Amino acid sequence: MSVKMLEIGNYNELFMLKIYTLFRNVDESILKLNKYIKGYQFVKFDLLEVKDRFFKLFNMPNNVTSQEYFINYTGQELDRYFCDAINLSKLADYGFFNRYYMIFLETIDYDLKVKIDGKEYFAGDMNSVLYVTHEYVQHLTQCLRLTFPGYTVATVTFLINVSSKEIPIRFSGSGSRHEEKILCIDESKFELFNNLIQNKLPRNNQLLLAIEHFNASYTVEYDMVRFIILITALESIFSLRRDKISHTVARHSSLLISNTKEEFQNNYSRIKKLYNQRSNFIHGSKDKIVLLEEDIDFTEELVRKAIIFWINLGDNKQQLFNYFKRLGYPE
């Protein structure tokens, strides 16, 4: 379910309640995206602020401090009890201590109208705003992943009483890979991000299936499984028939990213080899399969570009297939 903001009113704090979402694997560069999101803003809190404001988010009792302290590479310290509580919660990435801050998405407009699946609602009560925020965060996370590389995930959306620090309601986000790969914010892609965040993603079921595969690749721990999901996403985008699947996927993918015949030939060979590796792994080949991290990164970026291309093309899968079928390099 996607959410489109129609009308934003003035900020109104209700009964000292606020709504935040904690993001994992992001740094302060994400604050540059605030001008593209309406009704929300990314905010940065240093760890002492996090401890003071959100200690109950990490299931810590009030006013509990360890006599032992950790010191990061810049000389900043934090008590061990709080560090352990954050690590046990699995809500933050392991780099939080050296950065010495966390990034939250804050809901800043509570008097708003929203449109959900074509129906307009007034989200004047906190429960409605919390629900709308949860839906918006899913859309925002998807747009971030489609625009920028990195293992970003929204780990929890919660309602907090800023006076008592109580958190009566929280929504857990999706899982994340264990590797720490910070979202790489590239200013040259801001226009793409703006286009995605301001517009509802297409309702083409075939395209949505490819996006679901892409999102699923962020939730698995093992590289080979992630690689299989990404190749499956490519297959769901480019393959239309059951014959010559590896050829079609390799050819159409290569046409997407190549500017010369030589590039096309090199990319075709590489992608076909990667596709065959996926097949060998699935079918239990006894041959040793060597999968490099750069191969996974290459495949991920290829899926990302293919999805964006399909979104911009705006056609169905048959039309997408016909588009690439007409392309090619002369012999």
Salt bridges, closest charged atoms under 4 A:
GLU28 OE1 - LYS44 NZ 2.66
ASP52 OD1 - LYS165 NZ 3.80
GLU68 OE1 - ARG80 NH1 3.04
ASP79 OD2 - LYS51 NZ 2.42
ASP84 OD2 - ARG80 NE 3.69
ASP93 OD1 - ARG99 NH2 2.89
GLU106 OE2 - LYS18 NZ 3.75
ASP117 OD1 - ARG203 NH2 3.17
GLU166 OE2 - LYS56 NZ 2.32
GLU179 OE2 - ARG177 NH2 3.52
GLU180 OE2 - ARG24 NH2 3.28
GLU187 OE2 - LYS32 NZ 3.06
GLU221 OE2 - HIS178 ND1 3.53
ASP223 OD1 - ARG177 NH2 2.25
GLU235 OE1 - ARG278 NH2 2.73
ASP295 OD1 - ARG270 NH2 3.31
ASP297 OD1 - LYS181 NZ 2.85
GLU300 OE1 - ARG226 NH2 2.03
GLU300 OE2 - ARG304 NH2 2.72
GLU301 OE1 - ARG304 NH1 2.61
